[in-house]
Amino acid sequence: MRAKGVVETGFNWGFLTSGDSREAEQAGILGALVGSIFTMAVTLVICLPIGVGAAIYLEEFAPKNRWTDIIEININNLAAVPSIVYGLLGLAVFLNFFGMPRSSAVVGGFVLALLVLPTIIIASRAALKAVPPSIREAALGVGASHQQAVFHHTLPLAMPGIMTGTIIGMAHALGETAPLLLIGMVAFIVDVPTSFTSATTALPVQIYLWSDLPEVAFQAKTSAAILVLLFFLFVMNGLAIVLRKRFERRW
């Protein structure tokens, strides 16, 4: 049939430009892609300044005492907490207590920010610790204050490591499904979200929903969506490697 011109094969651009549908032939991932972008934007805006700020304080300004040790231990423990626990926390706090809109990108971003925050703090502290003490001592020796030495000398040199850790943390958040399922992102949503408070879904959740459908035609859609997600994950991890190789200094 292909030789006779009855059937043609080609890339289905509608898969990337249309929303979800009950019909496998019309189903696409545009809504899930936009929802993932909105969710990742909220996550980045929340966790990057808080994570880097916490790392700078703990590494450069916090006194070394018992309370600091407790905080450091808790941060390391939070990095190992299963992601579904953060979903339960988001369900209890953001939805039930604060009454935030269910299945929205803003709630998903808050939940994923809690998940990624310990990773960014740990990576940022490691990047700051990797800067030789001689850099700080040289800045202090020419009359710079402690704050100037940290923000004008140490932090710029640690920025490649901080950005690498941030990108890896965001890639981790992009592939998470369990926390988003618990905050209501399991609904069938056809429309593409237009704001951060609109009902939306995310790419890994869309993959989960399609994989659970009995129609055989959705198997191909599920596989294609997995390939798209893997593409974004490879790009983000590749970007992290490039940043580290190009800008990181060897001391």
C-alpha positions as CSV (number, residue, x, y, z in Angstrom):
1,M,0.0,0.0,0.0
2,R,2.9,2.3,0.6
3,A,4.3,1.6,-2.9
4,K,0.9,2.4,-4.4
5,G,0.7,5.7,-2.6
6,V,-2.3,4.7,-0.6
7,V,-0.4,5.0,2.7
8,E,2.2,7.6,3.6
9,T,4.6,7.7,6.5
10,G,6.0,10.8,8.1
11,F,6.4,12.7,11.3
12,N,3.1,13.5,13.0
13,W,3.6,17.2,13.9
14,G,0.1,17.1,15.4
15,F,1.5,15.1,18.2
16,L,3.4,18.1,19.4
17,T,0.8,20.8,18.5
18,S,-2.4,19.3,19.8
19,G,-3.7,18.6,23.3
20,D,-5.0,15.4,24.8
21,S,-7.9,13.5,23.4
22,R,-9.9,10.4,23.9
23,E,-9.1,9.4,20.4
24,A,-5.6,8.2,20.0
25,E,-5.2,9.5,16.5
26,Q,-5.9,13.1,17.7
27,A,-4.1,13.0,21.1
28,G,-1.0,15.2,21.5
29,I,1.3,16.4,24.2
30,L,1.1,20.2,23.8
31,G,-0.9,20.7,27.0
32,A,1.5,18.5,28.9
33,L,4.5,20.3,27.5
34,V,3.2,23.7,28.4
35,G,2.2,22.4,31.8
36,S,5.7,21.1,32.4
37,I,7.2,24.4,31.3
38,F,4.9,26.4,33.7
39,T,5.7,23.9,36.5
40,M,9.4,24.0,36.0
41,A,9.4,27.8,35.9
42,V,7.7,28.0,39.3
43,T,10.1,25.4,40.7
44,L,13.1,27.3,39.4
45,V,11.9,30.7,40.7
46,I,11.4,29.3,44.1
47,C,14.3,26.9,44.7
48,L,17.2,28.7,43.0
49,P,17.3,31.9,45.1
50,I,16.4,30.0,48.3
51,G,18.7,27.1,47.7
52,V,21.7,29.3,46.7
53,G,21.0,31.7,49.6
54,A,20.8,28.9,52.1
55,A,24.0,27.4,50.8
56,I,25.9,30.7,51.0
57,Y,24.7,31.3,54.6
58,L,25.5,27.8,55.8
59,E,28.9,27.6,54.1
60,E,30.2,31.2,54.6
61,F,28.3,32.9,57.4
62,A,26.6,30.4,59.7
63,P,28.4,29.8,63.0
64,K,29.7,26.2,63.4
65,N,27.6,25.0,66.3
66,R,25.2,22.3,67.3
67,W,22.2,23.9,65.5
68,T,24.1,24.3,62.2
69,D,25.0,20.6,62.4
70,I,21.4,19.7,62.9
71,I,20.3,21.8,59.9
72,E,23.0,20.1,57.7
73,I,21.9,16.6,58.8
74,N,18.3,17.4,58.1
75,I,19.1,18.8,54.6
76,N,21.0,15.6,53.8
77,N,18.1,13.5,55.1
78,L,15.5,15.5,53.0
79,A,17.5,14.8,49.9
80,A,16.9,11.1,50.4
81,V,13.1,11.4,51.2
82,P,10.9,9.6,48.6
83,S,9.2,12.0,46.3
84,I,5.7,10.7,47.2
85,V,6.2,12.1,50.7
86,Y,6.5,15.6,49.2
87,G,3.3,14.9,47.3
88,L,1.5,14.1,50.5
89,L,2.9,17.3,52.1
90,G,1.7,19.3,49.1
91,L,-1.7,17.8,49.3
92,A,-2.0,18.5,53.0
93,V,-0.5,22.0,53.1
94,F,-1.0,23.7,49.7
95,L,-4.4,22.2,48.8
96,N,-6.2,21.3,52.0
97,F,-4.8,24.1,54.3
98,F,-4.1,27.0,52.0
99,G,-6.8,26.1,49.4
100,M,-4.6,26.6,46.4
101,P,-6.1,25.5,43.0
102,R,-5.9,21.8,42.4
103,S,-4.0,20.4,39.5
104,S,-2.3,23.7,38.8
105,A,1.2,24.5,37.8
106,V,1.8,26.7,40.8
107,V,1.0,23.9,43.2
108,G,3.1,21.5,41.2
109,G,6.0,24.0,41.2
110,F,5.8,24.4,45.0
111,V,5.9,20.7,45.6
112,L,8.7,20.0,43.2
113,A,10.6,23.0,44.7
114,L,10.5,21.2,48.0
115,L,11.8,18.1,46.3
116,V,14.7,19.9,44.5
117,L,15.7,22.3,47.2
118,P,17.9,20.0,49.2
119,T,19.8,18.9,46.1
120,I,20.5,22.5,45.1
121,I,21.7,23.4,48.6
122,I,24.0,20.4,48.7
123,A,25.4,21.1,45.2
124,S,25.8,24.8,45.9
125,R,27.7,24.2,49.1
126,A,30.0,21.7,47.4
127,A,30.7,24.3,44.7
128,L,31.4,27.0,47.3
129,K,33.6,24.6,49.3
130,A,35.6,23.8,46.1
131,V,36.9,27.4,45.8
132,P,40.3,27.6,47.5
133,P,40.6,29.5,50.7
134,S,43.4,31.5,49.2
135,I,40.8,33.4,47.1
136,R,39.0,34.5,50.2
137,E,42.2,35.3,52.0
138,A,43.5,37.4,49.1
139,A,40.3,39.4,48.9
140,L,40.4,40.0,52.7
141,G,44.0,40.9,52.4
142,V,43.4,43.8,50.1
143,G,40.7,45.3,52.3
144,A,37.5,43.6,51.1
145,S,34.9,42.8,53.7
146,H,33.6,39.3,54.3
147,Q,30.5,40.0,52.3
148,Q,32.5,41.4,49.4
149,A,34.9,38.5,49.4
150,V,32.0,36.1,49.2
151,F,29.7,37.8,46.7
152,H,32.4,39.4,44.5
153,H,35.0,36.6,44.4
154,T,33.9,33.2,45.9
155,L,30.4,33.1,44.4
156,P,31.3,33.9,40.8
157,L,33.9,31.2,40.8
158,A,31.4,28.7,42.3
159,M,28.6,29.7,39.9
160,P,29.4,26.9,37.3
161,G,29.1,24.2,39.9
162,I,25.9,25.9,41.3
163,M,24.3,26.0,37.8
164,T,25.3,22.4,37.1
165,G,23.7,21.2,40.3
166,T,20.6,23.3,39.6
167,I,20.2,21.9,36.1
168,I,20.5,18.3,37.4
169,G,18.0,19.0,40.1
170,M,15.5,20.5,37.6
171,A,16.0,17.4,35.4
172,H,15.1,15.3,38.4
173,A,12.0,17.3,38.9
174,L,11.0,17.1,35.3
175,G,10.8,13.3,35.4
176,E,8.8,13.1,38.7
177,T,5.3,11.7,38.6
178,A,4.2,10.6,42.1
179,P,4.1,14.1,43.7
180,L,2.0,15.5,40.9
181,L,-0.5,12.6,41.0
182,L,-1.2,13.3,44.6
183,I,-2.0,17.0,44.0
184,G,-4.6,16.2,41.3
185,M,-2.8,16.2,38.0
186,V,-4.5,13.0,37.0
187,A,-7.6,14.7,35.4
188,F,-8.3,14.5,31.7
189,I,-7.5,18.0,30.5
190,V,-7.9,18.9,26.8
191,D,-7.2,22.6,26.9
192,V,-3.7,24.0,26.9
193,P,-3.0,25.9,30.2
194,T,-2.9,29.6,29.8
195,S,-1.8,30.6,33.3
196,F,0.0,29.2,36.3
197,T,-3.3,28.6,38.1
198,S,-5.0,26.9,35.2
199,A,-5.8,23.1,35.5
200,T,-2.9,21.4,33.7
201,T,-0.9,18.2,33.5
202,A,2.8,17.4,33.0
203,L,4.6,15.2,30.6
204,P,5.4,12.3,33.0
205,V,1.8,12.3,34.2
206,Q,0.6,12.3,30.6
207,I,2.8,9.2,30.0
208,Y,1.4,7.5,33.1
209,L,-2.2,8.2,32.0
210,W,-1.7,7.0,28.5
211,S,0.1,3.8,29.6
212,D,-3.0,3.0,31.8
213,L,-5.4,3.1,28.9
214,P,-6.6,-0.2,27.3
215,E,-6.5,1.0,23.7
216,V,-3.6,-0.4,21.7
217,A,-3.3,2.8,19.7
218,F,-2.2,4.7,22.9
219,Q,0.9,2.5,23.2
220,A,2.6,4.3,20.3
221,K,1.6,7.6,21.8
222,T,3.1,6.6,25.2
223,S,6.3,5.5,23.5
224,A,6.6,8.8,21.6
225,A,5.9,10.8,24.8
226,I,8.6,8.9,26.6
227,L,11.1,9.7,23.8
228,V,10.2,13.4,24.1
229,L,10.8,13.3,27.8
230,L,14.1,11.5,27.4
231,F,15.1,14.1,24.8
232,F,14.6,16.9,27.3
233,L,16.4,15.0,30.1
234,F,19.4,14.3,27.8
235,V,19.5,17.9,26.8
236,M,19.5,19.2,30.4
237,N,22.1,16.7,31.5
238,G,24.2,17.5,28.5
239,L,24.0,21.2,29.2
240,A,25.1,20.5,32.8
241,I,28.1,18.6,31.5
242,V,29.0,21.3,29.0
243,L,28.8,24.1,31.6
244,R,31.0,22.2,34.0
245,K,33.6,21.3,31.3
246,R,33.7,24.8,29.9
247,F,33.5,27.1,32.9
248,E,34.7,25.1,35.9
249,R,38.2,25.9,37.0
250,R,40.8,23.3,38.2
251,W,42.5,24.4,41.3
